[in-house]
Every structure is written in structure tokens, then in C-alpha cells.
Amino acid sequence: MPGYTIETASSLSGPSGQPVTITGNALFGARFQNASTKNPNGTPSYTGSNDIKPTTPLIKEVKLVEDFERVLLWGVGLDHLACPKVSELAGPFRVVLDFPTPP
């Protein structure tokens, strides 16, 4: 499992240093070291969307902010601040952010 950090943020920036707009009133960043959407041989390791806008009350947008020099950063925009339960799973290796379901 690559090293990662999950933390709240006031804004997130890509490699250019320019802030990336993510829908929501609260923001989390999920940064993965030694990770990329491409394998070392250039084939895709991730083929899903880079900008996901679920229709849920809490999660407003999940957006790929950075995929540069083996650093992968995803932004998660929320309606309001809520702390996720973070889990590591295997087969394939993945990190799950489980946000509480609003009442």
C-alpha cells in the first residue's frame, strides 16, 4: 500500500500551483505517494472518471486534483464537514473513506 494522508483542506492545488475548484462547503484531500493512474509501463491503472458528482446529500464532488511525479491527489467536496472512517482493504489494495449517512 502506498503511503497516504487524508486531511481537511481549505483549498487544493495541482502541480501548476493553481487552486482546483471542487463543489462543496467542506473539503478533504486524499494524497497518495508512489501512486498514479498509470502503471510504470504506461498502461492505465485507473480507467474511471476523474470528476465524479454523486447525487448524495453529503458528498458533492470527488475530483482528481493531481497525478504528477507519482503523487496522486483526490479532492472530496462535502455539503458540510463530516469525518470519514478510513479503511485499508486488499485484493486489490485500496483505501476507503466511509462518510456517515446524514439522517
Secondary structure, 3 states (H helix, E strand, C coil): CCCEEEEECCCCECCCCCECCCCCCEEEEEEEECCCCECCCCCECCCCCCEECCCCCCEEEEEEEEEECCEEEEEEEECCCCCCEEEEECCCCEEEEECCCCC
